[in-house]
Amino acid sequence: MLSTDTYNFEVQPGTRNHKGYFVQETAYKLVGIDQAGWALICLDNTTCHYVDPDSLQELLG
């Protein structure tokens, strides 16, 4: 069974992606976590980042 749940998160201030660049502080959709432990988050269909999962905080409400 496929899950259609979406999880929205925001990044903590100062979060960097896997390339070392700062990530915009805004809401992202969590796509998944890869085998290396990076969280793949996307702002839209073309803007995605790999970040440390510890840098995410769930949006409530």
C-alpha positions as MATLAB code, in Angstrom:
seq = 'MLSTDTYNFEVQPGTRNHKGYFVQETAYKLVGIDQAGWALICLDNTTCHYVDPDSLQELLG';
ca = [
       0.000    0.000    0.000;
       1.372    3.406   -0.972;
       1.318    6.212    1.537;
       0.087    9.601    0.392;
       1.095   11.272    3.644;
       3.182   14.386    3.263;
       5.402   15.722    5.980;
       6.215   19.402    6.078;
       9.309   20.617    7.856;
      11.297   23.780    8.201;
      15.052   23.944    8.540;
      16.816   25.387   11.540;
      18.762   28.647   11.070;
      22.227   28.027    9.640;
      21.345   24.701    7.984;
      23.667   23.705    5.146;
      23.078   21.161    2.404;
      25.394   18.276    1.522;
      27.511   20.632   -0.616;
      28.024   23.100    2.237;
      25.681   25.811    0.964;
      23.164   27.477    3.257;
      19.553   26.389    2.776;
      16.748   28.963    2.744;
      14.794   28.999    6.012;
      11.285   28.082    4.861;
       8.882   25.125    4.764;
       9.908   22.020    2.811;
       8.320   18.666    2.035;
      10.273   15.653    3.287;
      10.747   13.248    0.378;
      12.789   10.654    2.250;
      16.084    9.729    3.863;
      18.749    8.017    1.768;
      21.064    5.161    2.774;
      23.840    7.618    3.682;
      21.533    9.288    6.214;
      20.790   12.534    4.350;
      17.207   13.838    4.355;
      15.926   14.851    0.912;
      13.665   17.898    1.243;
      11.948   19.795   -1.568;
      10.554   23.300   -1.778;
       8.816   22.560   -5.096;
       9.270   20.194   -8.057;
      12.644   21.700   -9.015;
      14.252   22.883   -5.757;
      15.479   20.089   -3.501;
      18.288   19.728   -0.963;
      20.000   16.960    0.958;
      20.383   18.034    4.595;
      21.186   16.536    7.985;
      17.887   15.202    9.408;
      18.805   16.732   12.785;
      18.433   20.178   11.131;
      14.704   19.667   10.513;
      11.846   20.713   12.738;
       8.291   19.596   12.021;
       5.677   22.222   11.251;
       2.662   21.760   13.466;
      -0.874   22.613   12.463;
];
